[in-house]
Amino acid sequence: MSKIAQDIILRPVITEESMLGAQDKKYTFKVARDANKIEIAKAVEELFGVKVSKVNTINCLGKLRRQGTSQGYTAAWKKAIVTLTEDSKTIDFFDGMM
């Protein structure tokens, strides 16, 4: 079964560091755990109409959380940092955040 772009790109990651990267055409997204770099690049190109030059992915492990005597881990997730080509346009959503 093929995945659609909305199933791969879950949401943007809005932090100080990701906003600094957006100035260099590096955008950060939370992505599906089973998505690979090729699928992520195609999904970003389809959703935002831009050209992707490279994709870096990071598996983020869940953090240990305690409440009283019980403890557990938050959900693990995958982060992708997408770099656009020099001649590509920027992503409008991130431009409004800066």
VEXDREN-2710 file (C-alpha; in Angstrom, 1 decimal):
% VEXDREN-2710
k/r/px/py/pz
1/MET/0.0/0.0/0.0
2/SER/1.5/3.3/-1.0
3/LYS/1.6/6.2/1.5
4/ILE/0.3/9.7/0.6
5/ALA/2.4/12.8/1.4
6/GLN/0.1/13.7/4.4
7/ASP/0.8/10.3/6.0
8/ILE/4.6/10.9/5.8
9/ILE/5.0/14.5/6.8
10/LEU/3.1/14.7/10.2
11/ARG/3.9/18.3/11.4
12/PRO/6.6/21.0/11.3
13/VAL/8.9/21.2/14.3
14/ILE/8.9/24.8/15.6
15/THR/11.9/25.5/17.8
16/GLU/14.6/28.3/18.0
17/GLU/17.1/26.0/16.3
18/SER/14.7/25.0/13.5
19/MET/13.9/28.7/12.8
20/LEU/17.6/29.5/12.5
21/GLY/17.9/26.6/10.0
22/ALA/15.0/27.9/8.0
23/GLN/17.0/31.0/7.1
24/ASP/19.5/28.6/5.3
25/LYS/16.6/26.7/3.6
26/LYS/16.8/23.8/6.1
27/TYR/13.3/22.9/7.4
28/THR/12.5/20.4/10.2
29/PHE/9.5/18.1/10.2
30/LYS/8.1/15.3/12.4
31/VAL/7.7/12.4/10.0
32/ALA/6.3/8.8/10.1
33/ARG/8.7/6.4/11.8
34/ASP/8.7/4.0/8.8
35/ALA/9.4/6.7/6.2
36/ASN/12.7/6.7/4.4
37/LYS/14.7/9.6/3.0
38/ILE/13.4/9.2/-0.6
39/GLU/9.8/9.1/0.5
40/ILE/10.3/12.2/2.7
41/ALA/11.9/14.2/-0.1
42/LYS/9.0/13.3/-2.5
43/ALA/6.4/14.2/0.1
44/VAL/7.9/17.6/0.8
45/GLU/8.2/18.4/-3.0
46/GLU/4.6/17.4/-3.5
47/LEU/3.1/19.2/-0.5
48/PHE/5.1/22.5/-0.8
49/GLY/6.1/22.7/-4.5
50/VAL/9.9/23.0/-3.8
51/LYS/13.0/21.2/-4.8
52/VAL/14.8/19.1/-2.2
53/SER/18.6/18.7/-2.3
54/LYS/19.1/16.4/0.7
55/VAL/17.3/14.9/3.7
56/ASN/18.8/14.1/7.1
57/THR/16.8/11.9/9.5
58/ILE/17.1/11.4/13.3
59/ASN/15.3/8.8/15.4
60/CYS/14.3/10.6/18.7
61/LEU/13.8/8.2/21.6
62/GLY/11.1/8.8/24.1
63/LYS/11.9/10.4/27.4
64/LEU/11.4/8.8/30.8
65/ARG/8.5/10.4/32.7
66/ARG/7.4/9.7/36.3
67/GLN/4.2/10.4/38.0
68/GLY/4.1/9.2/41.6
69/THR/5.3/5.7/41.8
70/SER/4.7/4.8/38.2
71/GLN/7.0/5.6/35.3
72/GLY/7.1/5.1/31.6
73/TYR/8.4/6.5/28.4
74/THR/6.9/9.1/26.0
75/ALA/6.4/8.0/22.4
76/ALA/9.5/7.8/20.2
77/TRP/9.4/9.7/17.0
78/LYS/11.4/10.5/13.8
79/LYS/12.6/14.0/12.8
80/ALA/13.7/15.0/9.3
81/ILE/15.8/18.0/8.4
82/VAL/15.1/18.8/4.7
83/THR/17.6/21.0/2.8
84/LEU/16.2/22.8/-0.3
85/THR/18.2/23.6/-3.5
86/GLU/19.6/27.1/-3.9
87/ASP/17.2/28.0/-6.8
88/SER/14.2/26.6/-5.0
89/LYS/11.6/28.9/-3.4
90/THR/11.1/28.9/0.4
91/ILE/8.2/27.3/2.3
92/ASP/5.6/29.9/3.0
93/PHE/4.5/28.4/6.3
94/PHE/8.0/28.9/7.9
95/ASP/8.3/32.5/6.4
96/GLY/5.3/33.5/8.4
97/MET/6.9/32.2/11.7
98/MET/10.0/34.3/11.4
END
